[in-house]
Amino acid sequence: MKRIPVVFLLLVAALFAFGQKPDNDAPPVVHFVAPAYPRAAKDQRIMGTTVTRITVAADGTVSALATVRAHPVFEKYVTDALKQWKFELSSQEHTLEITCSFEFYDEDCDKSLTPETQVSAELPKMVRIRTGLQCVQVSTPASKR
């Protein structure tokens, strides 16, 4: 019975430790930089997700950021990219949580494979980076057939 209050206090403390509540009324992103998929992660086929809390100043710059959770191999790449984001001017500061998902894929194929990285985003909340080997059709010139 005595554990319930302790667990509750720990939960409340954790919520306050993360700072402000994320803002759902954030200004639009006007300059986007995608995090790179780290070479070490590609080579080892590591996948993961990062969550980063950013503060956007009224002038549209990222004035502060803190990692909420991340695989260590992705953290620096994400923070380096997010520091470069720019937002529309606003009358106030905004706090957002950005989720970056890193996925590795291999296509099963009997043709040539080529490395490819794709980025998609639902700005400003979600960025998805997919990398892997994609199957490609190699055409031969008509004179060599």
C-alpha positions in Angstrom: 0.0 0.0 0.0 2.8 2.4 0.7 4.3 1.9 -2.8 1.4 3.6 -4.6 2.2 7.1 -3.3 5.9 6.7 -4.0 5.2 5.5 -7.6 2.7 8.4 -8.1 5.3 10.9 -6.8 8.0 9.5 -9.1 5.6 9.8 -12.1 4.7 13.4 -11.3 8.4 14.2 -10.8 9.2 12.6 -14.2 6.5 14.7 -15.9 7.9 17.9 -14.4 11.4 16.9 -15.4 10.5 17.0 -19.1 9.5 20.7 -18.8 6.7 22.3 -20.7 3.8 20.4 -22.3 4.3 20.1 -26.1 2.6 22.8 -28.2 0.0 21.7 -30.7 -0.1 25.2 -32.3 3.5 25.4 -33.5 4.3 27.6 -36.5 5.2 25.9 -39.8 8.7 24.8 -40.6 10.3 27.0 -43.2 13.8 25.4 -43.3 14.0 21.6 -42.9 17.1 19.5 -42.5 16.8 15.8 -42.2 19.0 13.8 -39.9 21.5 11.7 -41.7 21.4 7.9 -41.3 24.7 7.2 -39.6 27.1 5.1 -41.6 27.8 2.9 -38.5 24.1 2.2 -38.1 23.7 1.4 -41.8 26.7 -1.0 -41.7 25.3 -2.8 -38.7 21.6 -2.5 -39.8 20.7 -0.7 -36.6 17.2 0.8 -36.5 15.7 3.0 -33.8 13.6 6.0 -32.8 14.5 9.3 -31.2 12.2 11.7 -29.4 13.6 15.2 -28.9 11.9 18.2 -27.2 12.7 21.5 -28.8 11.9 25.1 -27.9 11.2 27.4 -30.8 11.9 31.1 -30.1 9.6 33.8 -31.4 12.1 34.5 -34.1 11.7 31.0 -35.5 15.0 29.6 -34.4 15.5 26.5 -32.2 16.6 28.0 -28.9 16.9 24.8 -26.9 16.6 21.1 -27.3 16.7 18.0 -25.0 16.7 14.3 -25.9 13.7 12.6 -24.3 14.8 9.1 -25.6 17.2 7.9 -28.3 19.5 5.1 -29.4 23.0 6.6 -28.8 24.1 6.1 -32.5 21.3 8.4 -33.7 21.2 11.1 -31.0 23.9 13.5 -32.4 22.7 13.2 -35.9 19.2 14.2 -34.8 20.3 17.1 -32.6 22.6 18.4 -35.3 19.8 18.5 -37.8 17.1 19.9 -35.5 19.4 22.8 -34.5 19.3 23.9 -38.2 15.4 24.0 -38.4 13.8 27.3 -38.9 10.1 28.1 -38.2 7.8 31.0 -39.2 8.0 34.0 -36.9 5.6 33.8 -34.0 4.4 36.1 -31.2 5.6 33.5 -28.6 7.9 30.7 -27.8 6.7 27.1 -28.6 7.7 23.7 -27.3 7.5 20.6 -29.5 8.4 17.0 -29.4 9.9 15.7 -32.6 10.0 11.9 -33.3 12.6 10.6 -35.8 12.3 7.0 -36.9 15.3 5.3 -38.5 14.5 2.1 -40.5 16.7 -0.2 -42.5 15.4 -2.5 -45.2 16.7 -5.1 -47.7 14.9 -6.0 -50.8 15.0 -9.6 -51.8 16.0 -9.5 -55.4 18.0 -11.4 -58.1 19.0 -8.1 -59.9 21.6 -5.5 -58.9 21.1 -3.7 -55.6 21.8 -0.1 -55.0 21.9 1.9 -51.7 19.1 4.4 -51.2 17.9 6.6 -48.4 14.4 8.0 -48.4 13.1 10.8 -46.1 9.4 11.5 -45.4 8.0 13.8 -42.8 4.9 15.1 -41.2 6.3 18.4 -40.1 6.9 19.4 -37.4 6.2 16.3 -35.4 7.6 13.3 -37.3 10.5 12.5 -39.6 11.1 9.0 -41.1 14.4 8.1 -42.5 14.6 4.7 -44.4 17.8 3.3 -45.9 18.8 0.1 -47.4 19.5 -1.7 -50.6 16.9 -1.3 -53.3 16.5 -3.7 -56.3 17.2 -2.0 -59.6 16.8 -3.0 -63.2 20.1 -2.6 -65.1 19.5 -2.0 -68.8 22.1 -3.0 -71.3 22.6 -1.0 -74.5 20.9 -2.3 -77.6 24.3 -2.9 -79.3 25.4 -5.4 -76.6 22.3 -7.6 -76.7 
